[in-house]
Every structure is written in structure tokens, then in C-alpha cells.
Amino acid sequence: MPDPTVNQYYTEDHEHLHAALHRFQSLKAGEPDKAAEAFHGFKAGLERHILWEERILFRWYDQQLGHLSNCLTASLRRDHGQILVYLDEISRKLAQGNVATGDEEGRLETLLRFHNQKEEQALYPAMDQILNDEQRAAVFVAMKKAK
């Protein structure tokens, strides 16, 4: 079975991560322990996703497009830095038994919405254009090794 396209794979991962965040949110009111566990699963998945992008996709993208890539990958890296801040803020509150994380979640979701749009409309389609089948397979092999 051939590998999916970069766009297919990463967009589906965005959808899984979005569902995991909503699972956390739905558990907060009634089951705070399960909510915290769900959040940590979401956080780990999102951190893995960011790692894959920064160590694998962005390198390929920058290598292939050189100076044309600077604006997009630089912007996405800045977003990643802020996303990680929001994840840490929520994680710290949950560690203290505080599930009142609505403000942080709101900021995180807003940023993720815009960030994911940039990736799904610009980065991922570009990756599918610039990578041949062998290179795309190498991306997926690198992702498996980076887990």
C-alpha cells in the first residue's frame, strides 16, 4: 500500500489531535483525572507532530525551496513556540488540580486554527509537489524513527 500524501497524513493528524483536545474538554467538568490524562495524550501527540514538522518537513521544504521558504517555515516555527507555551500553561494548571483552563484553551485553539490553515493550504501541498515518491517515502521512514 503506498504512503498517503503529506497533506493527507498531516491533515488527518490535525483532525485526530483536534478530537483529542475536545475529549479533554468534554471530560473536565465531570472527570478531572480522566481529563488530565486525556490532555497529556493530546499534548504528547501534538508535541510529536511538531517534532516531525520541525525536524523533517521543514528541513525538506527549506532545502528544496531555499530562500523562498523562509517566511513560511519561520512563521510556523514561531507558532510552534507559542503553541508549546500554551500547552505548558495548561499542563501546569492541571498538575495543580486546576481544570479552569478555558482561557488558555481558547488561545491555543485560535492559534491552532490559523496555524493548521497555513500548513494545510501552503506547506503540505507544497511538500506533495516538491517531493517525489522516493523522497516522500523517506519522510515517512524518518517520522517512524523519530517517534
Summary of the structure (lengths in Angstrom):
residues: 147
radius of gyration: 16.3
end to end distance: 21.4
largest distance: 50.4
contacts: 424
relative contact order: 0.16
helix: 87%
strand: 0%
